[in-house]
Amino acid sequence: MTKGVTWQKLANGGLPALDSLLISYEPGACSTADGTLERHSGYEWGLVVEGELTLLLDFDQWTLRAGDSFAFDSL
């Protein structure tokens, strides 16, 4: 993750293929330095706790706000 994005592990143990993380984005922060899209094996889900998040998947874009959730296959 690039500047402005922080990860905090919420739980240890459980399923080896499952990570419980709190990920925070400062205003204007991005997951990649150059804005390129990333792929990896796995599944992503999340909940916007406060503020607004722009989610880009392939050629689609969504603006999510507090209370909105998302889920997708990250492959």
PyMOL commands that set and color helices and strands:
alter all, ss='L'
color gray80, all
select strands_A, chain A and resi 5-9+21-25+43-47+52-57+60-65+69-73
alter strands_A, ss='S'
color yellow, strands_A
deselect
rebuild
show_as cartoon
